[in-house]
Amino acid sequence: MKRFAYCQLLLLTATLISCSPKGPYALTNKVYKQKSDSMAKVIELAQPLALADSGGVPVASAFVGTVNFNMRKPNYVIIHFTAQDSIGQTLHTFTVPVSQVSAHYVVAKDGKIYHMVNDYLRAWQAGISKWGSVTDMNSCSIGIEIDNNGSEPYTDAQVKSMIALLGYLKKTYGIPRANFIGHQDIAPTRKPDPGPYFPWQVMAQHGFGYWSDDVLELAPDNFDYATALRLIGYDTSNLNAAIVAFKRHFVQKDSNPVLSQLDLNVLYNVYQKY
């Protein structure tokens, strides 16, 4: 009986929290505010460096504030699927310290967009990754997680919201068309998302990323596909993984590390756009 009463109390408490005027994430919002305030204080620091040369002699230093500066802005957008069962599960994952993962935006199946990190701050979404010569994608990108378990089509509402969100980000930050990419592209040995169901062709039609032309020219007999992948941005240190990532994005019919003639034609067409 006591156990039943205790369970009722827990249920009542959870209900009251969820119905709170401040919402179920009042506590995490408070932590977010505290952390962002601390970062603002770091930015406000205006003091000279304390350096010494190889002989231990102090190096003269002074701080002179310039009037010519602004906020750094993101230059890439990285698209993910959540690989979880619900939007609630994902929001929970992104609001507990133990997960050590986050994203700037999360898009629910009904199209609702959750903004979780200020666009100018560094979310923990890209992980160990590389695109071209960039090895710290978290510091220069916006991460978007879409509520999808990885084995299902994206909803029409999600696609519409993504088009609206990507359009806003592209216009606001001047993000180049080529810089809308997937987690699979920047981490081909670790990640498969956003996967073969993500409508890359539709996104490209709206100016977010590239897609191959309808009519393809045959790739030359001497076509260096490894170099083409590298010029697009792929890390080719594991060539098979790079091929699989490319096919998941631009072919979406299979994910084996063998390039058919059609795959080569697509690659030849796409790499010339970068």
N, C-alpha and C positions, 0 to 999 in steps of 0.2 A: 504493500500500500504506500509506504514511504517512497519507494522507487517510482511508483506511478505519479505521485505528487511532485517529485523532483523533476520528472520528465515534463510534466505540465508547466512547471515553473520555467524550465529552459525554453519551452516552446513559446510561452507568453513573453519572455524576455526578448527572444529573437524577433517576435512579431512587433513588439514595441520599438525595437531598434530600427527595423525595416520601415516602420511607419513614422519615424522621427522626422520632424520638419527639416532637419539637417541632412537626412538621407543615410543610407547604410554605409556610405564611405566617408562619413564626417571625420573619423579618426585618421584615415589615410590622407584625406585632403589637408588635415592639420599638419601632418608630418611633411607633406609636400611643401606646404607654405613655409615651414621651419627650415627645410633644406634649401629652398630657393632663396629665402632671406639670408641664409649663411653665405650662399654663393654671391649674392649681391654685395655683401660686405667685403668679400675677397676682391671683387671688381673695383670697389671704392678705394682700395689701398693705393696710396701714391707715395712711395718711398724709394730711395736709391738702393741699389744692390750692395750687398756686403761681400766683396770678392777679394781674393788675394792671388798674387802671381805664384809661380813655381817656387820662389824663394820665401814665400810667406809674407811678402810685403803687401799691405793693403792697396788695392787699385782705386784710384780716385773715381767717385761715382756721384751722380746727382739725378734727381727726377725733375723733368721739365714737362709739364702737361701740354700736349698738343691740342689744337682745336679741331683737328681733322681726323675723325674716326667715327665708327659706327659699330653696330653689332655684326658679328660674323653670321653668315647665312648658309643654310644647307644647299648642297649642289647635286645631290642624288636622292632618289626615292627607292627604297627597298621594299618589295612586296612579299608578304609571307602568308601561309595559312597557319592557323593556330594549332592544328593537330590535337584539338581537344573536343569535348562533347557538347559544350554549350558556351554561350557568351558569359554566363555567370561564372563558369569554371575558369574561363580565361581572365576575367576581371579579378577574380580571387588570386590567380597565379601572379598577376602583375601588381598586386597590392600586398604581397607578403615578402619580407626580406629574404627568406630562405631560397626563393626561386632565382634571385639574381638575374631576372630578365624583365624587360619592359618593351614598350613601343610607344611611338608618339600618338598613333591612332589605332583603334580597333573598330572594325565594321561588322555589325551583327547581321544575322540572316534576314531580319526585317528591314535592313538598310540603315538602321540607326548608327550614327558615328559617335564613338566615345573618344574624346581628346584627353590623353593621359599625361603627356609631357609637352611643355612649351617647345615650339618648333626650334628655338634657338639653343635649347639644352640638348645634352647628349643622352639619348636613350640607350639601353643595353639590349640591342636587337640583332646586330649583325654578327657578333662574336668573332672568332678567328676567320678572317676572310681577306680576299684580295681582288681588286679589279683594276686592270692596267698596272700603274705604279702605286696605286693607293693601297696601303696595308692597314689603315685604321678607318674602316668605313663608318663606324659609329660616330666619328667626329665630324663627318661631312655629309651625313645623310639623314633623311626622315624615314622611320620604319612604320609600315602599315601592316597590321595583322588582320586577316579576314577570318571570321568564324567559319571554319571548314575543317573537317577531320582528315582531309587529304584523299578521300576516296569517293567524293560526291561532287556533283556540279555546283557551281556558285549560283546563288539565287539571282533573279532579275533585279530585285531590290538592291542587292549588293553591287551588282554591275553598274546600276544607275548611280548609286552613291559614290562608287569608286571614280566614275567619270567626272562627277561634280567635284570630288575632293582633289583628284589629280589636276583638274583644271585650275582650281584655286591655288594649289601649291606651285604649279608651273608659272602662273601669272604673277603670284606674289613674290617668288624668289628667283624668277628667271631661270628655272631649271632647264637645261638643254634636253631636247627630245630624246637623245641617245641615253640619257641618264636615268631612265625609268626601267629598273631591272628587278630581277627576282633574287631571293635568297640563294636559290640553286645556282645562279650565275656567279655569285661572289664566293660561294663555299661549296664547290662541286663535289668534294670528297665527303661532305658531312650532311648536306641538306637537299631535299627533293622539292621544297616548296617554292612557289605556289602550285606546282604540279601541272599535269597535262590538262586539267579541267579549266585552268585559268584562261580567260579569253584574251590572250595577247594580241590576236589579230584585231579584235574590236578596239582594244586600247590604242593600238597603232593607228587605226583609222581616225582616232580622235587626237592624234599627235603625241601619244605617250609611248615612246619606244618605236622600234622599227619592225617591219614584217616584210617578207619576201614578195616580190611582184607576182602577178598572176602568170605572166609569160616569162619563163626562165631560159636564160642562155646556158648552153652546156659549159660546165667547168672545163678549162683547158686540161690537156693530158698531164702537163707539168704543174698543175695547181698545187701549191703548198698549203694544205688545209691546216696544218699545225700553226703556221705563221698567221694565217687568216684568223684563226680562233684567238690568237694572242693579240692581234691588232684590234679585234673587237673589244677585248678586255679580259678574256678568260685567262686564268692561271693554268698554264699548260704543263706544269711540272708533273702532273698526273694526267697524261693526254687522254686516256680512256674516260676518266671522270669529266674532263672538259667536254669531250664529245657527247657524253650522256646529257650533261647540263644543257648544251646547245640544242640537242634534239628535243629535250623536254620543253624548251622555250619556243623554238622556231619551227619544229616539225610536229611534235606532239602525237606521233603515231606509235612510236616504240621507244624504248630506252636502253637499247643495247649499244655497246661502244663501237659498232661497225657503221661506217658511212656508205650508204648505197649511192648510186649515181644521182638519184633524186636529192638525197641529202647533200651531196657535194654541190649540186646546182643551186640549192637553197643557200648554202653557206657562201658560195661564190657571189651570189646576188646580194646577200645581206651585208657581207663584210665591206663591200664597196660603198655602202651607205654611211659607214662610220668614219 
